[in-house]
Amino acid sequence: MKYKSVFDIIGPIMVGPSSSHTAGAARIGRVARKLFGRMPLRAEIVFYGSFAKTYQGHGSDVATVAGILDFDTSDLRLKNSLLIAEKAGMQVELSTSDVLTEHPNTARIKLSDDEHQIEIVGVSIGGGKIEVLEVNGFSFQLGFDTPTLLVLHEDRFGMIAAVAKVLTQHNINVGLMEVSRHTRGSRALMAIETDSTISPEVLEEIRQIPHIFDVSLLALN
């Protein structure tokens, strides 16, 4: 668990009642929204474990939808997020599952429209902090506490070195890197946490690397 100070344990500035069930849920929803890149037409949310048992009383449902609407944890509109989503034309489907998960505060979110979809699995680990364990079937353990570069690419020799070379040329320091693939030689997803944000020009330079399919940068703060 990635705690850097006592303030991470106390929790963020937020709309209550719970840092793990409300603020954490909102951050998971916001990661899904940032990765999707725009307002979805449909949001399918499945709660597991403790989330499934207490999501209504602790506001995990409205918090997750608020995150999908790109509201921060302190946004007072959080409590009315279901109504706001309905007025915006977003269909929200909430359900629970009794499938056992590794962490009790687990949510699966699928966002879609007529052109695109994304599915993530996230857990709230306390103090408003989260970890994303899955992105479109790729396994990870990402907190999104710092700017995080996601690169979808062909699984072949030299791809990590090619991306790292661009970051080095622009003096961008890497704090953490993870790579996940479905099968050898298929598609792979590279996740790189950096110490500073990455400009659109650098992102475009990475996109021009051969055998890269998609590049995105996610920063919650």
GICORUR-V375431 format. One record per residue. N is the residue number from 0. RES is the residue in three letters. PSI is psi in whole degrees, -180 to 180 (none if undefined). BURIAL is # if it has 9 or more other ideal C-beta (glycine too) atoms within 8 Angstrom, else .. Layout:
n=N res=RES psi=PSI burial=BURIAL
n=N res=RES psi=PSI burial=BURIAL
This chain:
n=0 res=MET psi=133 burial=.
n=1 res=LYS psi=74 burial=.
n=2 res=TYR psi=130 burial=.
n=3 res=LYS psi=-22 burial=.
n=4 res=SER psi=172 burial=.
n=5 res=VAL psi=-27 burial=.
n=6 res=PHE psi=-27 burial=.
n=7 res=ASP psi=-34 burial=#
n=8 res=ILE psi=-40 burial=.
n=9 res=ILE psi=-41 burial=.
n=10 res=GLY psi=167 burial=#
n=11 res=PRO psi=172 burial=#
n=12 res=ILE psi=126 burial=.
n=13 res=MET psi=164 burial=#
n=14 res=VAL psi=127 burial=#
n=15 res=GLY psi=-172 burial=.
n=16 res=PRO psi=-12 burial=.
n=17 res=SER psi=134 burial=#
n=18 res=SER psi=-35 burial=#
n=19 res=SER psi=-43 burial=#
n=20 res=HIS psi=-19 burial=#
n=21 res=THR psi=-64 burial=#
n=22 res=ALA psi=-43 burial=#
n=23 res=GLY psi=-43 burial=#
n=24 res=ALA psi=-40 burial=#
n=25 res=ALA psi=-40 burial=#
n=26 res=ARG psi=-38 burial=#
n=27 res=ILE psi=-45 burial=#
n=28 res=GLY psi=-37 burial=#
n=29 res=ARG psi=-36 burial=#
n=30 res=VAL psi=-45 burial=#
n=31 res=ALA psi=-44 burial=#
n=32 res=ARG psi=-45 burial=#
n=33 res=LYS psi=-40 burial=#
n=34 res=LEU psi=-36 burial=#
n=35 res=PHE psi=-38 burial=#
n=36 res=GLY psi=-5 burial=.
n=37 res=ARG psi=177 burial=.
n=38 res=MET psi=123 burial=.
n=39 res=PRO psi=160 burial=#
n=40 res=LEU psi=-31 burial=#
n=41 res=ARG psi=140 burial=#
n=42 res=ALA psi=116 burial=#
n=43 res=GLU psi=120 burial=#
n=44 res=ILE psi=126 burial=#
n=45 res=VAL psi=127 burial=#
n=46 res=PHE psi=142 burial=#
n=47 res=TYR psi=160 burial=#
n=48 res=GLY psi=-131 burial=#
n=49 res=SER psi=-37 burial=.
n=50 res=PHE psi=-46 burial=#
n=51 res=ALA psi=-35 burial=#
n=52 res=LYS psi=-30 burial=.
n=53 res=THR psi=10 burial=#
n=54 res=TYR psi=-33 burial=#
n=55 res=GLN psi=-46 burial=.
n=56 res=GLY psi=-34 burial=.
n=57 res=HIS psi=1 burial=#
n=58 res=GLY psi=21 burial=#
n=59 res=SER psi=-30 burial=#
n=60 res=ASP psi=-51 burial=#
n=61 res=VAL psi=-32 burial=#
n=62 res=ALA psi=-45 burial=#
n=63 res=THR psi=-44 burial=#
n=64 res=VAL psi=-38 burial=#
n=65 res=ALA psi=-43 burial=#
n=66 res=GLY psi=-41 burial=#
n=67 res=ILE psi=-30 burial=#
n=68 res=LEU psi=-1 burial=#
n=69 res=ASP psi=30 burial=.
n=70 res=PHE psi=142 burial=#
n=71 res=ASP psi=167 burial=.
n=72 res=THR psi=-22 burial=#
n=73 res=SER psi=1 burial=.
n=74 res=ASP psi=122 burial=#
n=75 res=LEU psi=-14 burial=.
n=76 res=ARG psi=-9 burial=#
n=77 res=LEU psi=-44 burial=#
n=78 res=LYS psi=-21 burial=.
n=79 res=ASN psi=19 burial=.
n=80 res=SER psi=-35 burial=#
n=81 res=LEU psi=-41 burial=#
n=82 res=LEU psi=-41 burial=.
n=83 res=ILE psi=-41 burial=#
n=84 res=ALA psi=-42 burial=#
n=85 res=GLU psi=-44 burial=#
n=86 res=LYS psi=-29 burial=.
n=87 res=ALA psi=-5 burial=.
n=88 res=GLY psi=15 burial=.
n=89 res=MET psi=124 burial=#
n=90 res=GLN psi=126 burial=.
n=91 res=VAL psi=126 burial=#
n=92 res=GLU psi=115 burial=.
n=93 res=LEU psi=134 burial=.
n=94 res=SER psi=167 burial=.
n=95 res=THR psi=160 burial=#
n=96 res=SER psi=143 burial=.
n=97 res=ASP psi=10 burial=.
n=98 res=VAL psi=131 burial=.
n=99 res=LEU psi=132 burial=.
n=100 res=THR psi=162 burial=#
n=101 res=GLU psi=-34 burial=.
n=102 res=HIS psi=140 burial=.
n=103 res=PRO psi=-26 burial=.
n=104 res=ASN psi=75 burial=#
n=105 res=THR psi=139 burial=#
n=106 res=ALA psi=140 burial=#
n=107 res=ARG psi=127 burial=#
n=108 res=ILE psi=129 burial=#
n=109 res=LYS psi=119 burial=#
n=110 res=LEU psi=142 burial=#
n=111 res=SER psi=159 burial=#
n=112 res=ASP psi=-161 burial=#
n=113 res=ASP psi=-9 burial=.
n=114 res=GLU psi=-21 burial=.
n=115 res=HIS psi=154 burial=.
n=116 res=GLN psi=155 burial=.
n=117 res=ILE psi=145 burial=#
n=118 res=GLU psi=130 burial=#
n=119 res=ILE psi=157 burial=#
n=120 res=VAL psi=125 burial=#
n=121 res=GLY psi=154 burial=#
n=122 res=VAL psi=146 burial=#
n=123 res=SER psi=117 burial=#
n=124 res=ILE psi=5 burial=#
n=125 res=GLY psi=152 burial=#
n=126 res=GLY psi=21 burial=#
n=127 res=GLY psi=1 burial=#
n=128 res=LYS psi=152 burial=#
n=129 res=ILE psi=166 burial=#
n=130 res=GLU psi=136 burial=#
n=131 res=VAL psi=122 burial=#
n=132 res=LEU psi=-15 burial=#
n=133 res=GLU psi=135 burial=#
n=134 res=VAL psi=111 burial=#
n=135 res=ASN psi=42 burial=.
n=136 res=GLY psi=-8 burial=.
n=137 res=PHE psi=131 burial=#
n=138 res=SER psi=133 burial=.
n=139 res=PHE psi=179 burial=#
n=140 res=GLN psi=85 burial=.
n=141 res=LEU psi=135 burial=#
n=142 res=GLY psi=-18 burial=.
n=143 res=PHE psi=36 burial=#
n=144 res=ASP psi=-22 burial=#
n=145 res=THR psi=166 burial=#
n=146 res=PRO psi=131 burial=#
n=147 res=THR psi=121 burial=#
n=148 res=LEU psi=128 burial=#
n=149 res=LEU psi=125 burial=#
n=150 res=VAL psi=113 burial=#
n=151 res=LEU psi=125 burial=#
n=152 res=HIS psi=167 burial=#
n=153 res=GLU psi=138 burial=#
n=154 res=ASP psi=94 burial=#
n=155 res=ARG psi=164 burial=.
n=156 res=PHE psi=137 burial=.
n=157 res=GLY psi=-4 burial=.
n=158 res=MET psi=-44 burial=#
n=159 res=ILE psi=-43 burial=#
n=160 res=ALA psi=-38 burial=.
n=161 res=ALA psi=-43 burial=#
n=162 res=VAL psi=-43 burial=#
n=163 res=ALA psi=-35 burial=#
n=164 res=LYS psi=-42 burial=.
n=165 res=VAL psi=-45 burial=#
n=166 res=LEU psi=-40 burial=#
n=167 res=THR psi=-41 burial=.
n=168 res=GLN psi=-25 burial=.
n=169 res=HIS psi=16 burial=#
n=170 res=ASN psi=40 burial=.
n=171 res=ILE psi=117 burial=#
n=172 res=ASN psi=138 burial=.
n=173 res=VAL psi=125 burial=#
n=174 res=GLY psi=-34 burial=.
n=175 res=LEU psi=142 burial=.
n=176 res=MET psi=135 burial=#
n=177 res=GLU psi=145 burial=#
n=178 res=VAL psi=134 burial=#
n=179 res=SER psi=145 burial=#
n=180 res=ARG psi=154 burial=#
n=181 res=HIS psi=-55 burial=.
n=182 res=THR psi=158 burial=.
n=183 res=ARG psi=131 burial=.
n=184 res=GLY psi=0 burial=.
n=185 res=SER psi=-140 burial=.
n=186 res=ARG psi=150 burial=#
n=187 res=ALA psi=156 burial=#
n=188 res=LEU psi=123 burial=#
n=189 res=MET psi=127 burial=#
n=190 res=ALA psi=125 burial=#
n=191 res=ILE psi=116 burial=#
n=192 res=GLU psi=128 burial=#
n=193 res=THR psi=160 burial=#
n=194 res=ASP psi=-9 burial=.
n=195 res=SER psi=163 burial=.
n=196 res=THR psi=165 burial=.
n=197 res=ILE psi=130 burial=#
n=198 res=SER psi=157 burial=.
n=199 res=PRO psi=-33 burial=.
n=200 res=GLU psi=-40 burial=.
n=201 res=VAL psi=-40 burial=#
n=202 res=LEU psi=-42 burial=#
n=203 res=GLU psi=-37 burial=.
n=204 res=GLU psi=-39 burial=#
n=205 res=ILE psi=-38 burial=#
n=206 res=ARG psi=-28 burial=.
n=207 res=GLN psi=-7 burial=.
n=208 res=ILE psi=132 burial=#
n=209 res=PRO psi=145 burial=.
n=210 res=HIS psi=15 burial=.
n=211 res=ILE psi=131 burial=#
n=212 res=PHE psi=-36 burial=.
n=213 res=ASP psi=146 burial=.
n=214 res=VAL psi=133 burial=#
n=215 res=SER psi=156 burial=.
n=216 res=LEU psi=129 burial=#
n=217 res=LEU psi=125 burial=#
n=218 res=ALA psi=116 burial=#
n=219 res=LEU psi=-28 burial=#
n=220 res=ASN psi=none burial=.
